[in-house]
Amino acid sequence: MNNTFSDNNQIGIVSTFFDLVNTNFKGEMNALCWYRNLDGDFNEIVAKLSLKENITEVFAEDLIALQLSEKGNIAREIILNDLQLLTDFGASPSLNLLKCYERDDEFDFISTDVYSFHVDRSPIATDTFLCTYHGAASDIVSNSQAEQKILIPEIRTKLKELYDGAEEEFENFLKGNYFDLHYEAHEDAKPINLGLGHLWRLAVDHPKQQVLPCIHRAPIENKGEYRLLLIC
């Protein structure tokens, strides 16, 4: 299959939803891509939806209620099918119309918002699924091209200055405030943009995970453009 992700050891490529959910992560591979070139006018759907907050969840009934052109209807059927596939699989997909996420600007030396490279953590065996239908798309980066922020000496020193508890509880403090989930990409890192229309499965940090969790980040949105994102 000829695509921009084929020569990347971090990414596995599949051609069906069945393969997406049944292929095992292994070695460096902690991201799976159901590679698709989608037809349909997703911009028309975005233009006809109403943004109520910076993040507005869109339900199947909201999509069904839209009056759409033929191309818009094709896009709607693709989204509804993706939602159904994930629901039948046992996931809880959410379709979001996004203007922007909340920013974390409490500290000037570390950020814990989704625009920062981070990994997801779960107490149970699960994965993150996402697909951007419209707007800016997320990035991932190889684990070898990034470092946990809490291991960077100057950041760790400042975090210790914030902490006023017992030394043996410092790691729990980092974990409890999600500082340990965030990463700094190396200067020569080459993030991979996930593109539009592809359905991705990303490895999560959980007790049964056999590979490193996938480091990813939300994109800075394009000015004047909303994102349409499926995620679970």
N, C-alpha and C positions, 0 to 999 in steps of 0.2 A: 504494500500500500504506500503510495507516494504522498507524503505530507511533511509538514515542517517539524514534526515530533519524532519521526521514525529513527533518527540517528542519536537519540538522547537516551542514555542508560537509565535515567530516572523514570522514564515514561514508557508504559506499555500501551499498545494500540489494539483495540478490538473493534469489531464491526457489528455487534449486536448487543442488546441490553443483557441477554443471558450471559454472554461472555464477560460483560462489564462486572456483573455481580458474582460471577463464579470463578474468575481468574485470581489466583493467589498472588499477593505481593511477595517479592523475593529479592535478596541482594540489595542493590541500590534502588531497585524499582519500587517506589512508594506512591506513584500516581498512575492511574489507568484512564485512558481516554477512549470513549466511544466517538470515533471521528466521524463527523457528519457535515455535509454541505446542505444546509436547509433551504428549501424554497419558502415562499411566503413573505408577507409584509409585516414584520414585527413592529416597525415604526408606526404603522397605522394603529396597532393595538395600544402602544404607549400613548399616542396622541389622543385616543378616545377614553383612556382611563383617567380617573381623577386622583390627584395626589392630595391626601388629607393631612399627612404629616411628612416629615423628611423620609420616613420609611412607611409605606402603606402596603399591607398585605392584600393581595388580590386573590379572590376565591373563584372556584370553577363557575359558580353562578354569575359572578361579575363578568367573566369572559363570555359566557353564553348569552348574556343580555346585550352585548355589543352588536350594533349593526355594522357589518364589515363588507368590504369588497371581496372578490374571489381570492385575491392574494392574501388579504387579511384573514379570511376564513381558513386558508391553508395553514397560516401561522398559528391560529387559535387551535386547530386540531392537533398540531404538533405538541403544543404546550399541554393540552388536556391529556394527550396520550402519555407524555412524560410523567405527568402527575399521577396518572392511573398506574403506570408501570411501577413507580416507586412505592405507591401506596400498597399495591398488591404484593410487593416484595417485603412489606412490613415496615417501611420507612415512613416518616411523617414530613413530606415535602411542603415547603412554603414558597409561594410565588410572591416576590416583593417588587414593588415599584419604588425606586430609590432616587432621592435627590442627593442625599449624603448620609453618612453615619456620624454619630456623635464622636467628637475628638476628645482625646485625653491630653490635656495640657497642664496637668497639675504639677509636673516636674519638667525641668528643662533638659534633663539628662537621660530620661527613659520614658517611653510611651507604651501604654498597654491597650491602645485602640486597634481596630482591625486594619488600619492603614500601615501598621508596623508589621514586618515579617513575623509570623507566629505559627505555632502548631496548635491543633485542637486536642483536648484531653477528654476522656470519658472513663468512668469506672467500669463500663461494660464493653464487650467486643462490638464495635460499630465502626463505620466509616463516614466521612463527609462526602456528600454528593453535591455538585453544583453545575449549573449551566447558565451562561449569560446569553440572552437572546438579543439584547439591544443595549448599546452604550459601551462604556469602557469595561474591559474584562480584567479578571484577576491575574496575578503573577504567582509563579512558584519559583523556588531556587533550590539547587542541590544542597544537601546537608553538608557536603564538603566545602561549600562556598559561603558558609555562614557560621557564626559563633553565637552561642547563647549569651545574651547581654549580661546576665549575672556573673559570667566568667571574665568579662572585660574588667581589668583591675580598677580603672578609674570609676566605672559605674558601680562596681561592687563596693568600693570605698564609700561612695556617696549613699548607697543603700544602707550600709552599716551605720552611717551617721543618722539616718532616719530611725533606725531600730533602737529601742531602749530596753529590750528584754535580755534573757539569758542567752549566752553564746550558743548553747546546744539547741536552742529553738530558732536560730536565725534562718535555717533552711526552710522550716515550716512557715516562717514569716514571708519568705520569698514566694513559696508555693501558694500560700493563702491569699496573696495579693496578685497572683498571676504573673509576677515578674519573670518567673522561670520559663514561661511559654514564649517569650519574645526573643528575637534574634537580630543580629546585625550582619548584613551581607558584607562580604569582603569587598575591598575596593575593585578588585578585578572580577567580581562575580558577574555571571551572565544570567539574569532572571529570564524565565520563559513565560511569555504571555499566553494565557489559556485560550484566547480567541473566542469567537462567537459561534454558538450553535452546537458545540461539542458538549457532551455530558461527561463529566469527570467524577472519578472516585478517588479520594485522597486518604492516605493512611492517617489514622488518629493514634495518639498516645493512649494506650490502654494496657491492662496487665497481660493480655494474651497476644499482643501485637508482636510479630516476628521481624518487623523491619522498623527503621527509624520513622517517626512521624513526618508527614510532608509539610515543609515550611512554605507558607503562602501569605499573601496580603491582598487586601482590597485595593483597587486602583483609585487614584485621584480622578474624580468624575470629569468628563468633558464639559466645558462651560455651556450652560443652557441646554444640556441633554440629560434626560433621566436614564437610569439603568433598569432593565427588566431582568431579574435574576431569580432562578429556581435554586433553592438550597435546602439541605436537610442533613 
